[in-house]
């Protein structure tokens, strides 16, 4: 493999200190299964620890994708990170459950990542609680409920509707049925429509 400066710039170098005190200029991971990451084969690149670190680095490089800025409230960002971290924990747990014997290098690596992600999930969850995410969600729900109530009242009072006293009296029974659609996501089909289909 040629060691041109351009190739080294793209692939990176080993960077380990040599016996004479200089820096190793071999390609990062040269002579190993993780070319482009970590030490070369002459400086411990094939040791179990280096191989494990290289696998983690490769996984992190694949997981992290540079995106565009998204405006988000800090509490919402915390909550989103909690969802993502818990998703990782759940997926890793399922993967580990499929392994018959946790003795291979890959299975032990999965366990290491799983334990690390569990710790991360717990820290993010604590940060969410400390930041008052639950209280914030309750306040948002209350604000949404108040806005919805004002909207419905404005609709019911609209003179173009000309609601009768009988129709107004039916509202307390009718409204909860349709509000449950917002919570459960299931559509309410009017009885007349069901009769028409039969």
N, C-alpha and C positions, 0 to 999 in steps of 0.2 A: 504494500500500500504506500503510495507516494505521500510525502509529508510536505505538501506545498503550504505556504502561509494562508492561501485562500481556503484550502480544505480544512486546515486547523481552525480557522475563524468560524467556519460553519459547524464543524463537529465538536469543537472545544478540545481542550487538552487534558491530559491526566492531572498535571499540576502538582504531583507528589514531589517531595524533596529527594534528590538523588544522593548517593554517597559522597559526591564531591561538593554538595551544597547547592547545586543548581536545581532548577525546576524541570521536571520531566516534560518533554515536548511531544510525547507520543499522543495519539488520539485518545480522547476520553473513552474508557472502556475497550481499548484496543486489545484483541486477543481474548475477549470475553463474549458472553451472550448478550451483553448490554452495551453494544457499541454506541458511543455518543454520550454515555452517562457514566460518571464515576471514574475510578482508577483503572489503569491499564493492567494487563496480566502480570507485569513485572513488579507492580506495587500493590498487590493484594486485591486486585479487581475480581479474582475468582474465589475469594474467601466467602463463606456463607453470609457474613455480616454485610459485606459489600454488595453481594448479589441481592440480598433482601432489600437493602437501601435503594438499589437501582430499580428494583421492581416497584417499590413504593413511589419513587421519583417519576417513573414512566406512567404509573397510574394517575398520579397527580397532574402530570402534563396533559394527559388525555381528558381528565375531568374538568380542568380549568379552561374555559373558552372565553376569550376576550369579547365582551359585548358592548353595546352602547349604553350610555348613562340612562338610568331610569329614576325619575323623581319618586321618592317614597318616604313616608313618615318613618322616623327611626324605630318606633314601636312595631310598626308593620314589618319592617326589615328584620327585626329580632324574631318576630313570630314566624316569618317565612323561613329564616335560618333554622328555627326549631323544627318546622315541618320537614325540611330537607334532611336535616341530621337524623331525625327519627326514621325517615324513609330509608336512609342508608343503613341504619341499625337493623331495621326489619328485613331488608334485602340480604344483608350479611348473615343474619340469623338463619334465614331460609337456606342460603348456600351452605352454611356449616352443617345444617341438619341433614343435607343430602350426602355428606361425606361419611363413608363407613368407618374409616380409621383416621383419626387426626394425628397422623405421624409424618406425612409427606411434607416437603418444604412448602408447597402451595397452601396446604391446609393450615399449617402453623402460621403462615403469613396472613391468611384470612382471619385467624384468631387474634393476631396482633392488631390488625386494622379494626376488627370488631370491638376489641376492648378500648382502643383509642377513640373510636367513634361514639361508643357508649359514654365515655368520659366527656367528650365534646357536647353530646346531647344533654347530659346532666348540667353542664356549665351554662349552656344556652338557655335551658329551661329555668335555671336559677336567675339568670340575667333578666329573663322575661318577667318573672315574679317580682324581682327587685325593682324593675322599671314600671311595674303596675300595669302590665298588659291586660290582665283580667279586668281590672277596674276600668281601663280605657275601653275595652270591648263593651262592657255594661253601659258606659256613658254613651257610646255610639249607638247602641241598640235603643236606649231611651230617647236619644235625639231623633233617630229614625222613626220610632213609634210616634213621637210628638208631631213630626212633619207629616207622617201618613194620616194621623188623626185630623190635622188641619186641612189636608187635601180632601179627605173624604167629606168633612163637614162642608167645605166650599162647594163640592159637587152636589151634595144633598140639598144645599140651600140655593143652588142655582135656579133662578126663576124659569129658565127654559125647560127644566125637567117637570115642573109642576107636580111634585110628589104629593099624593093624597095622604091623609092622616093614617089610613090603613097601610099604605106602603111604608111610611115612616115607622109605624109600629112593628113592621116585619123586619126592619133593618137589624136589630140586635140578634135575631136568629140567623139571618142570612149572612151577615158579615164574617163571623168566625169561620164558616164553611169555606169562604173564598180566601181568607187570610191564611188558612192552613196550606193553601197551594204554594204560597211564598215560602213557607217553612219546609214543606215536604216535597215540593216540585211536581206533584201529581195534579193533573188537570181535573177540574170539576165539570162534568158533562151535565147540562140541564136535562131534566126529566123529559121535556118535550122532544129533545133531540134523540133520546134513547127510544122513545115511543115511535118516532118517525123511522128509525132504523129497523125496528122489529117488523 
